[in-house]
Structures are given as C-alpha cells and as structure tokens.
C-alpha cells in the first residue's frame, strides 16, 4: 500500500501543473475534490456502506477535511501558478517532519531524543535550502514567484500532516473507506460554496472549450491520485499509524522532481538536490528514532 501510494502521489504534482494551465486555484481544488467525492460516493452507494450519523464524527471529518484536503488543494492550486511541479514535490518532504512534531506537541506517542532532534534540524535545513534555491532561466516562464510558491506548497504539506493525524481516530471508528468518502464529500461541499461565492460554476460551453490536456489531468488527479489515494492513505493510517503512512514522502520528492524534469523539462538546480538530500536524511533519521523507541517500549 505504501509503495502504491507513493507512485500515485509522486505523479500528482505533474498533473497539478498541467491542470493549472486551464483552471484557477479555486476551480482546480473544487474539480479535484468534486471528482474524487463523486467517485467515492458512487462506490459507497453500490457497496451499501453505512454512513455515520453521529454529529461528532461529521465534525471530526469536517476538521480533517479543512486541514488535510481543502487548504492543501487550494494552496497547491495557487503554488502551481507560481513555481514548478518539482518544487511542489520537494516541499512534500516536510510532511513526515511535520507529522512527528505535531504528534509530539500533542502527546500522540512520538519520541523526542537527540537522534530525533538531529533529524528534525537536518530536515529543516533542507527545507530552508530548497526554499532559497534559485531557478534556472529555463524555468522562469513557468515559475513567476518560486519563493512564494514553495512557501505555499510547504504550508500545504503542513495541512497534509495535520489531516493525517486527525484522520486516524475517525478511520479506526468508521473504517478507512467511509472516512475517505465522508471527508471528501465535505471538502467538495465546502469548495463548492467557495467557487460559487467567487465566480460561480463554469458554463457547459466553457467546460467544452477547456483544453483536453488540463481537463484529462484534472480527471486523473481526482479519480486516481485523490479518490483512490485517500482510500489507501486512510486505510494505511488506521492500520499502521500516521507516522508510517507519512513515509511515502521519502520518495515522493524524488519521483516528483524526476517527473517534472523529464516530462515538462523543468530544470533542477544543485541546491534543490542538496535540499532534498537534507530533507530525506532528516526524515530517515527522525523515523528511525521513532521506530527504535517503539521497539524499546515493546521490550
């Protein structure tokens, strides 16, 4: 599950960049969540899953939707207009570090020792290097404000980490499938309100005039990289925990960097590679510290 999830999310930033050519951030976020929610609801009805009736559960799903779906979808939608897909993927390396820090601050079972502190510091250095790395001249046409774009993508990574931690108790209580379906339906509803408040829904003629490439990228992103990926993600969190599920971000930055470079011709400078190495080194050290602590606790 972890490997398959990495493949799905590693290709997401390439699709986000392509879809951003024809959609603004709000329209993109609603399209992604709406397609994913529709697919999950159809499956839920066909499988006759039981919808939760507790207001408490719907409140929890609303919180995880805002933190882990609505805000990241919007932030990455804006970031796609400002920087490269490789930059967005690189910022995802912060998810395991954010997950560890948030879990530690709220006493969710993570350890804090010298090794973990070193890993956190190394990861933060990597993020700082990545945020400050200059773009080559070939990327200027597709990255008008790379610094701001990277910062927004990093905030999106923070949202993903927060949403993952909030989803674990919900997934354990109602199952990963219903947690993914319910939260995505809430996200689609919230984003629909935002789109209606800003510009209104596009007309059928406007949709028909949308270039095929961005439209296909948005559909693929909603069906596979969101609906299917979130189902797998919540199931993984429920069975193995948010920290383990966040390990997919060890490889996501590498996959995203290569996908953007090979497919879109986005240049990747030496400082980006150095930053990525520091981020990945930091999450490996932090993850090994947490794993070692769990082994000692079991003994």
Backbone torsions as a table, in degrees:
resi	resn	phi	psi	omega
1	UNK	NA	-40.9	-178.4
2	UNK	-65.0	-42.4	-179.5
3	UNK	-65.7	-42.8	-179.3
4	UNK	-66.4	-40.1	177.6
5	UNK	-62.1	-38.9	178.4
6	UNK	-62.8	-41.5	178.2
7	UNK	-63.3	-41.8	-179.7
8	UNK	-64.9	-51.8	-175.4
9	UNK	-76.3	-24.0	176.9
10	UNK	-66.2	-28.7	179.1
11	UNK	-91.4	-6.1	-175.6
12	UNK	-62.1	-38.8	-172.7
13	UNK	-71.9	-31.0	172.6
14	UNK	-63.6	-44.3	179.1
15	UNK	-67.3	-38.0	177.9
16	UNK	-61.1	-44.3	-179.2
17	UNK	-63.6	-41.1	179.6
18	UNK	-67.7	-44.8	-178.7
19	UNK	-64.5	-31.7	-177.5
20	UNK	-66.4	-13.0	179.2
21	UNK	-69.2	-21.2	-177.0
22	UNK	-125.0	-6.7	-176.3
23	UNK	-127.9	143.3	172.0
24	UNK	-79.2	175.9	-172.1
25	UNK	-64.0	-43.0	-179.0
26	UNK	-68.4	-44.9	178.5
27	UNK	-63.4	-38.9	177.5
28	UNK	-63.4	-48.1	-178.3
29	UNK	-61.9	-42.9	178.7
30	UNK	-66.6	-41.9	178.9
31	UNK	-60.8	-43.2	179.3
32	UNK	-63.6	-50.1	-178.6
33	UNK	-69.0	-38.5	-178.4
34	UNK	-65.0	-44.0	178.4
35	UNK	-64.0	-43.5	179.6
36	UNK	-64.3	-44.2	-179.3
37	UNK	-63.8	-42.6	179.8
38	UNK	-61.0	-43.5	179.8
39	UNK	-63.9	-44.1	-178.4
40	UNK	-68.8	-38.1	179.7
41	UNK	-66.2	-40.1	177.6
42	UNK	-60.3	-44.5	178.5
43	UNK	-64.3	-42.3	-179.9
44	UNK	-61.3	-42.4	179.0
45	UNK	-68.4	-40.9	-179.7
46	UNK	-65.5	-36.9	-178.9
47	UNK	-88.4	-3.6	179.2
48	UNK	57.0	44.9	174.8
49	UNK	-69.6	149.7	178.6
50	UNK	-85.6	124.9	177.9
51	UNK	-80.0	140.1	178.7
52	UNK	-66.1	143.8	180.0
53	UNK	-110.0	-12.1	-176.8
54	UNK	-74.1	125.9	174.6
55	UNK	-58.5	-31.9	178.9
56	UNK	-62.0	-44.0	179.9
57	UNK	-65.4	-41.0	178.7
58	UNK	-67.2	-33.4	174.9
59	UNK	-65.4	-41.0	177.4
60	UNK	-65.0	-40.4	178.8
61	UNK	-67.3	-34.2	176.5
62	UNK	-64.8	-39.7	179.3
63	UNK	-65.3	-45.1	-179.7
64	UNK	-70.8	-27.6	175.9
65	UNK	-67.0	-46.7	-179.7
66	UNK	-62.0	-47.3	-175.1
67	UNK	-74.9	-44.1	-169.8
68	UNK	-100.7	-5.8	-177.7
69	UNK	-133.1	-60.5	-174.0
70	UNK	-59.4	-55.3	-177.4
71	UNK	-65.1	-47.1	177.6
72	UNK	-61.5	-40.5	179.6
73	UNK	-60.6	-43.8	178.7
74	UNK	-66.3	-44.3	-177.0
75	UNK	-65.3	-42.2	178.7
76	UNK	-71.8	-29.1	174.4
77	UNK	-63.4	-39.7	176.2
78	UNK	-72.1	-43.7	-177.9
79	UNK	-60.0	-31.7	-178.9
80	UNK	-63.7	-26.0	178.0
81	UNK	-84.4	-10.6	-172.4
82	UNK	-111.8	-26.3	-176.5
83	UNK	-145.0	-175.0	-173.6
84	UNK	-87.4	163.8	176.5
85	UNK	-66.0	-32.3	177.7
86	UNK	-63.1	-41.3	177.8
87	UNK	-63.1	-43.9	-179.8
88	UNK	-62.1	-42.4	178.5
89	UNK	-63.8	-39.1	-179.1
90	UNK	-62.0	-39.0	-179.7
91	UNK	-65.4	-21.3	178.5
92	UNK	-67.3	-15.6	175.8
93	UNK	-62.9	-16.0	178.3
94	UNK	-79.6	-12.0	-175.5
95	UNK	-59.8	-50.1	-180.0
96	UNK	-60.8	-36.5	179.3
97	UNK	-67.5	-45.2	177.0
98	UNK	-60.8	-41.5	179.8
99	UNK	-59.6	-44.8	-180.0
100	UNK	-63.1	-46.4	-176.7
101	UNK	-65.3	-46.5	-179.6
102	UNK	-62.8	-43.3	179.0
103	UNK	-62.4	-37.8	179.0
104	UNK	-68.3	-45.2	-177.5
105	UNK	-62.5	-33.9	-178.1
106	UNK	-103.3	20.2	173.8
107	UNK	53.3	53.4	-179.8
108	UNK	-102.6	20.7	169.4
109	UNK	103.6	-0.3	-179.9
110	UNK	-83.9	153.1	-176.9
111	UNK	-89.5	164.0	173.9
112	UNK	-140.8	107.3	179.7
113	UNK	-141.7	-176.0	-175.6
114	UNK	-62.5	-39.6	-179.4
115	UNK	-66.1	-42.6	178.8
116	UNK	-64.7	-39.9	178.8
117	UNK	-64.2	-40.4	178.0
118	UNK	-64.3	-42.7	178.3
119	UNK	-61.8	-41.9	178.4
120	UNK	-62.9	-45.4	-179.9
121	UNK	-63.2	-40.9	179.2
122	UNK	-63.8	-42.0	178.8
123	UNK	-65.0	-40.1	179.1
124	UNK	-66.1	-36.4	175.4
125	UNK	-62.3	-42.3	178.3
126	UNK	-61.6	-42.0	177.9
127	UNK	-63.4	-42.0	179.7
128	UNK	-63.1	-43.0	178.6
129	UNK	-63.2	-42.0	-179.2
130	UNK	-66.0	-40.5	180.0
131	UNK	-64.3	-33.8	-175.2
132	UNK	-93.4	-5.7	-174.8
133	UNK	-69.3	134.8	179.5
134	UNK	-77.2	156.3	175.9
135	UNK	-96.4	149.8	174.1
136	UNK	-71.7	162.7	-177.3
137	UNK	-62.0	-27.9	-178.8
138	UNK	-68.7	-18.5	-177.5
139	UNK	-97.7	-4.7	-175.7
140	UNK	-60.9	-36.0	-177.3
141	UNK	-64.3	-27.3	-178.3
142	UNK	-110.5	5.0	-178.9
143	UNK	-140.6	88.3	-176.3
144	UNK	-75.5	-36.2	-179.9
145	UNK	-136.0	74.0	-173.5
146	UNK	-62.1	-36.3	179.6
147	UNK	-62.7	-47.1	178.4
148	UNK	-66.4	-40.0	179.0
149	UNK	-61.3	-41.8	178.2
150	UNK	-65.3	-41.0	179.9
151	UNK	-63.0	-42.5	178.6
152	UNK	-65.4	-39.8	177.8
153	UNK	-64.8	-36.3	177.8
154	UNK	-66.1	-39.7	175.0
155	UNK	-63.8	-36.0	175.5
156	UNK	-62.8	-39.4	176.7
157	UNK	-63.0	-37.8	175.7
158	UNK	-62.7	-40.1	176.9
159	UNK	-62.9	-41.8	178.1
160	UNK	-61.0	-42.1	180.0
161	UNK	-64.3	-43.6	179.3
162	UNK	-64.4	-44.4	179.3
163	UNK	-61.8	-36.8	179.3
164	UNK	-63.0	-43.8	179.6
165	UNK	-67.6	-37.1	179.1
166	UNK	-70.1	-26.0	-174.4
167	UNK	-80.9	-20.1	-173.2
168	UNK	-60.8	-50.6	179.5
169	UNK	-64.7	-33.5	178.8
170	UNK	-67.1	-45.2	-179.5
171	UNK	-62.4	-37.9	179.3
172	UNK	-68.7	-30.4	-176.3
173	UNK	-84.2	-40.5	-175.4
174	UNK	-117.7	-0.6	179.7
175	UNK	94.3	150.4	-177.0
176	UNK	-64.4	-38.2	-176.4
177	UNK	-63.3	-47.2	-178.8
178	UNK	-73.1	-32.9	176.5
179	UNK	-62.9	-43.5	178.4
180	UNK	-66.0	-43.1	-177.9
181	UNK	-66.7	-49.2	-177.7
182	UNK	-63.9	-45.2	-178.4
183	UNK	-67.3	-37.8	-179.9
184	UNK	-70.2	-35.0	176.0
185	UNK	-64.1	-41.0	176.5
186	UNK	-63.4	-43.5	179.7
187	UNK	-61.1	-44.1	179.4
188	UNK	-62.1	-40.5	178.8
189	UNK	-64.5	-44.2	179.5
190	UNK	-64.3	-42.1	-179.8
191	UNK	-71.0	-30.6	175.6
192	UNK	-63.1	-43.0	177.3
193	UNK	-60.0	-42.2	179.9
194	UNK	-63.7	-45.1	-179.8
195	UNK	-63.1	-43.4	179.1
196	UNK	-63.5	-35.9	-179.5
197	UNK	-71.9	-30.7	-177.1
198	UNK	-85.4	-62.7	-172.7
199	UNK	-130.1	-13.3	-173.2
200	UNK	83.5	164.4	-179.7
201	UNK	-71.3	145.0	178.3
202	UNK	-68.8	150.9	178.7
203	UNK	-74.4	159.0	175.9
204	UNK	-55.9	-36.2	179.3
205	UNK	-64.8	-39.5	178.9
206	UNK	-66.2	-40.1	177.6
207	UNK	-64.6	-40.8	179.9
208	UNK	-64.3	-28.7	-179.5
209	UNK	-84.9	-5.0	179.6
210	UNK	-67.1	133.3	177.9
211	UNK	-55.5	143.8	-174.6
212	UNK	-63.3	-38.6	-177.3
213	UNK	-59.8	-56.7	177.9
214	UNK	-60.5	-37.2	179.5
215	UNK	-66.2	-42.9	177.7
216	UNK	-64.8	-38.5	178.6
217	UNK	-63.4	-41.2	179.3
218	UNK	-65.8	-42.1	179.1
219	UNK	-64.0	-44.6	178.2
220	UNK	-63.4	-40.3	179.3
221	UNK	-63.1	-41.4	-179.6
222	UNK	-70.2	-43.6	-175.2
223	UNK	-74.9	-50.8	-171.1
224	UNK	-97.1	-51.2	-174.1
225	UNK	-79.6	-7.3	177.8
226	UNK	-120.2	-63.6	-177.1
227	UNK	-60.3	-57.6	-179.6
228	UNK	-64.9	-42.2	-177.4
229	UNK	-65.0	-41.0	-179.3
230	UNK	-70.2	-33.8	175.2
231	UNK	-60.8	-46.5	179.1
232	UNK	-65.4	-41.4	-176.9
233	UNK	-62.0	-49.0	-179.3
234	UNK	-66.7	-34.9	177.0
235	UNK	-65.4	-39.6	178.9
236	UNK	-67.1	-40.5	178.0
237	UNK	-63.6	-43.3	-179.0
238	UNK	-64.2	-34.1	-175.4
239	UNK	-93.1	-31.9	-173.5
240	UNK	-123.9	-9.8	178.1
241	UNK	98.6	157.4	-175.6
242	UNK	-67.6	-35.0	-179.0
243	UNK	-64.8	-44.0	178.2
244	UNK	-65.5	-43.0	179.9
245	UNK	-61.3	-32.4	-179.7
246	UNK	-70.4	-11.2	-179.8
247	UNK	-64.9	-17.7	177.4
248	UNK	-59.6	-22.4	-179.3
249	UNK	-78.3	-0.7	168.7
250	UNK	-63.9	-39.9	-171.4
251	UNK	-104.1	-24.4	-178.1
252	UNK	-53.2	-45.5	179.2
253	UNK	-61.5	-40.7	179.0
254	UNK	-62.7	-47.4	-178.7
255	UNK	-62.6	-42.9	-178.9
256	UNK	-66.2	-40.6	177.6
257	UNK	-60.6	-46.7	-178.0
258	UNK	-68.1	-39.9	-179.6
259	UNK	-63.5	-43.5	178.6
260	UNK	-65.8	-38.6	-179.5
261	UNK	-69.1	-44.0	-175.9
262	UNK	-76.3	-40.6	-172.8
263	UNK	-87.7	-44.6	-176.5
264	UNK	-102.3	-2.7	-179.2
265	UNK	68.8	27.5	-179.5
266	UNK	-76.3	127.2	179.5
267	UNK	-75.1	145.5	177.9
268	UNK	-122.6	115.1	-176.5
269	UNK	-79.9	165.4	179.2
270	UNK	-57.4	-37.5	-178.4
271	UNK	-65.9	-31.5	176.9
272	UNK	-66.7	-41.2	177.6
273	UNK	-65.5	-39.8	177.7
274	UNK	-63.6	-45.3	178.4
275	UNK	-60.8	-42.6	179.6
276	UNK	-63.9	-40.4	179.0
277	UNK	-61.7	-40.9	178.6
278	UNK	-66.5	-42.8	179.3
279	UNK	-62.0	-48.5	-179.2
280	UNK	-65.3	-39.0	175.9
281	UNK	-62.3	-40.1	179.1
282	UNK	-64.3	-43.2	-178.6
283	UNK	-72.0	-31.8	176.8
284	UNK	-64.9	-46.0	179.8
285	UNK	-64.5	-44.7	179.3
286	UNK	-63.3	-43.3	178.9
287	UNK	-64.2	-38.8	179.3
288	UNK	-67.4	-33.6	177.1
289	UNK	-65.4	-42.3	178.7
290	UNK	-66.4	-40.5	179.9
291	UNK	-65.6	-41.4	178.8
292	UNK	-63.0	-38.7	179.2
293	UNK	-64.9	-39.3	-179.8
294	UNK	-66.5	-37.7	178.6
295	UNK	-64.3	-44.5	178.5
296	UNK	-62.5	-40.9	-179.5
297	UNK	-63.2	-38.7	179.2
298	UNK	-66.2	-34.8	179.2
299	UNK	-69.5	NA	NA
